Amino acid sequence: MTTHLTRIPAPDGVAPATAYTHVVMGTGRLIAVSGQLALDEKGELVGRGDPHAQARQVFENLRRCLASAGAGFDDVVKLTYYVTDIAWMPAVRTARDEFLDPARLPAASAVQVAALVSPEFLMEIEAFAVVPQ
């Protein structure tokens, strides 16, 4: 279990969150992972028209990016979801829960956007993590 992070799921006077943690703080080295798309290692789209398949690929890409910096999903303090339709969020959460412990979720924001870099992409997700020095 990562001990360099503290999660505050319900600060005083704030309603508890069900799909994220309101506050996550930590000490150590900050890692920023650029927004990831549903591209495989060859740069080919995974899951055309399928939000769950795209989300799984995005989380796999995030996992690989975090690992390259010596981090894992337990170290993530913030995720930002950019989706072309907010209706994709249940599929995103299902895929997220395959990679992250639902009892130890990071802070998060979800934003519906008009478009991403190409119309076949349904989502882009970025991450911030903190690892011990």
Phi, psi and chi 1 to 4 in degrees:
 res  aa     phi    psi   chi1   chi2   chi3   chi4
   1 MET       -  137.1  178.3 -179.2  -72.2      -
   2 THR   -76.6  125.9  -55.7      -      -      -
   3 THR  -108.4   -4.3   58.3      -      -      -
   4 HIS   -83.2   -1.5   64.0  -75.5      -      -
   5 LEU  -116.2  143.6  -61.2 -179.9      -      -
   6 THR  -120.5  130.1  -59.2      -      -      -
   7 ARG  -109.3  133.6  -70.5  172.6  172.4   80.2
   8 ILE  -119.9   95.2  -55.2  172.2      -      -
   9 PRO   -71.1  -27.6   19.8  -26.1      -      -
  10 ALA  -144.4   85.8      -      -      -      -
  11 PRO   -59.9  154.5  -19.3   29.7      -      -
  12 ASP   -50.5  129.0  -71.1  -17.9      -      -
  13 GLY    81.4    5.3      -      -      -      -
  14 VAL  -118.9  131.9  177.5      -      -      -
  15 ALA   -62.7  139.9      -      -      -      -
  16 PRO   -60.4  145.2  -18.0   28.3      -      -
  17 ALA   -91.5  150.9      -      -      -      -
  18 THR  -106.0  -22.5   57.8      -      -      -
  19 ALA  -121.8   13.0      -      -      -      -
  20 TYR  -166.8  174.8   58.4   92.3      -      -
  21 THR  -109.7  133.9  -61.8      -      -      -
  22 HIS   -61.6  -44.4  -79.2  -67.6      -      -
  23 VAL  -133.8  130.8  178.9      -      -      -
  24 VAL  -131.5  126.4 -178.4      -      -      -
  25 MET  -131.0  154.9   58.3 -173.2  163.1      -
  26 GLY  -163.1  170.5      -      -      -      -
  27 THR  -122.0  145.8   58.3      -      -      -
  28 GLY   139.3 -149.5      -      -      -      -
  29 ARG   -98.6  127.4 -177.0  171.6   45.2   91.5
  30 LEU   -82.0  136.9  176.9   66.2      -      -
  31 ILE  -123.9  125.0  -61.4  165.7      -      -
  32 ALA  -110.1  125.9      -      -      -      -
  33 VAL  -111.2  121.5  179.0      -      -      -
  34 SER   -57.2  156.8  -66.6      -      -      -
  35 GLY   -53.4  129.7      -      -      -      -
  36 GLN  -104.4  143.1  -64.1  -64.2  -57.8      -
  37 LEU  -109.7  172.9  -61.7  166.5      -      -
  38 ALA   -83.5   61.8      -      -      -      -
  39 LEU  -111.6  138.1  -64.7  171.8      -      -
  40 ASP   -82.2 -176.4   65.3   14.7      -      -
  41 GLU   -65.5  -14.6   59.2  -84.6   -2.0      -
  42 LYS   -94.3   -0.2  -62.9  175.0 -172.1  168.9
  43 GLY    82.5   17.8      -      -      -      -
  44 GLU  -100.0  142.5  -63.9  177.7   10.1      -
  45 LEU   -62.9  135.5  174.4   66.1      -      -
  46 VAL  -110.2  128.5  172.2      -      -      -
  47 GLY    80.5   44.2      -      -      -      -
  48 ARG   -52.3  120.1 -176.3  176.4  -55.6  -81.9
  49 GLY    76.1    3.2      -      -      -      -
  50 ASP  -116.9  101.1 -178.4  -19.0      -      -
  51 PRO   -60.9  -36.1   14.8  -22.8      -      -
  52 HIS   -68.5  -44.5 -176.7 -100.2      -      -
  53 ALA   -62.8  -40.8      -      -      -      -
  54 GLN   -64.9  -43.6  -73.4 -158.8   18.6      -
  55 ALA   -61.7  -42.1      -      -      -      -
  56 ARG   -59.9  -42.5  -84.0 -165.9   96.5  -49.3
  57 GLN   -67.2  -40.3 -177.4   63.7   47.2      -
  58 VAL   -61.0  -45.8  168.6      -      -      -
  59 PHE   -66.5  -34.2  -82.3  102.6      -      -
  60 GLU   -64.4  -41.5  178.0   59.0   26.2      -
  61 ASN   -64.0  -42.0  -68.8  -12.9      -      -
  62 LEU   -60.5  -43.0  -72.2  167.9      -      -
  63 ARG   -57.7  -45.8 -175.3 -166.4   66.3   72.8
  64 ARG   -66.2  -40.9  -69.5  174.6  179.6  171.0
  65 CYS   -64.4  -45.3  -70.5      -      -      -
  66 LEU   -60.7  -44.4  -70.5  163.4      -      -
  67 ALA   -60.4  -35.5      -      -      -      -
  68 SER   -64.9  -20.9   75.3      -      -      -
  69 ALA  -103.4    9.5      -      -      -      -
  70 GLY    78.5   27.8      -      -      -      -
  71 ALA  -126.0  169.3      -      -      -      -
  72 GLY  -141.1 -179.0      -      -      -      -
  73 PHE   -64.3  -25.4  -78.0  112.4      -      -
  74 ASP   -64.5  -19.5  -80.7  -12.3      -      -
  75 ASP   -92.0   -7.0  -57.5  -55.7      -      -
  76 VAL   -73.1  128.6  172.0      -      -      -
  77 VAL  -103.8  -21.2  -64.2      -      -      -
  78 LYS  -153.8  133.6  176.0   78.2  178.0  -11.5
  79 LEU  -119.3  139.8  -68.6  170.8      -      -
  80 THR  -122.1  124.6  -55.5      -      -      -
  81 TYR  -103.9  125.9  -54.9   96.3      -      -
  82 TYR  -113.0  115.1  -58.8   96.2      -      -
  83 VAL  -124.3  145.9  -66.9      -      -      -
  84 THR   -79.8  -13.0   57.4      -      -      -
  85 ASP  -149.9  123.1 -171.9  -27.6      -      -
  86 ILE   -60.6  -18.7 -153.4   70.7      -      -
  87 ALA   -64.4  -15.5      -      -      -      -
  88 TRP   -77.0  -13.0  -53.3  144.5      -      -
  89 MET   -59.6  -38.9  -73.7  -52.5  -63.6      -
  90 PRO   -59.1  -40.5  -28.4   37.7      -      -
  91 ALA   -66.2  -38.4      -      -      -      -
  92 VAL   -63.0  -45.4  170.2      -      -      -
  93 ARG   -65.1  -38.7  -72.1 -174.9 -171.6  111.1
  94 THR   -61.6  -46.2  -62.3      -      -      -
  95 ALA   -65.5  -42.3      -      -      -      -
  96 ARG   -55.2  -43.4  177.2 -154.1   60.9 -159.1
  97 ASP   -68.8  -13.5  -69.4   -8.9      -      -
  98 GLU   -77.6  -20.2  -64.7  173.3   30.4      -
  99 PHE  -111.9  -31.4  -70.5   83.3      -      -
 100 LEU  -113.3  151.3  -77.9   83.8      -      -
 101 ASP   -74.5  114.7  178.8   -8.2      -      -
 102 PRO   -60.2  -16.9  -21.6   31.5      -      -
 103 ALA   -85.7   -8.8      -      -      -      -
 104 ARG  -134.1   55.1  -62.5  174.6   36.6   81.9
 105 LEU   -77.7  150.0  -65.6  174.4      -      -
 106 PRO   -79.7  174.2   28.6  -34.2      -      -
 107 ALA   -64.3  155.6      -      -      -      -
 108 ALA  -156.7  154.1      -      -      -      -
 109 SER  -135.3  142.2  -62.9      -      -      -
 110 ALA  -123.2  130.1      -      -      -      -
 111 VAL  -130.3  127.9 -179.3      -      -      -
 112 GLN   -85.3  129.3 -178.6  171.6  -44.0      -
 113 VAL  -116.7  156.1  -63.3      -      -      -
 114 ALA   -68.3  -34.9      -      -      -      -
 115 ALA  -163.7  159.6      -      -      -      -
 116 LEU  -111.2 -168.5  -66.4  167.6      -      -
 117 VAL   -59.6  -26.2   67.8      -      -      -
 118 SER  -149.3  144.2 -173.0      -      -      -
 119 PRO   -62.6  -21.7   10.4  -15.8      -      -
 120 GLU   -75.6  -14.1   64.1  -95.5   12.1      -
 121 PHE   -83.4  127.3  -63.2  116.2      -      -
 122 LEU   -93.9  -19.3  -55.4  178.4      -      -
 123 MET  -158.2  160.6   67.2 -160.3   61.8      -
 124 GLU  -142.9  136.5 -179.1  173.1  -29.4      -
 125 ILE  -131.6  131.8  -55.7  171.4      -      -
 126 GLU  -114.8  159.1   66.8 -177.9   13.5      -
 127 ALA  -138.6  148.3      -      -      -      -
 128 PHE  -123.3  135.2  -71.3   91.5      -      -
 129 ALA  -133.0  158.9      -      -      -      -
 130 VAL  -130.8  126.5  175.3      -      -      -
 131 VAL  -118.3  154.7  -65.7      -      -      -
 132 PRO   -59.0  151.5  -20.7   31.3      -      -
 133 GLN   -63.0      -  -69.8  -74.8   27.9      -
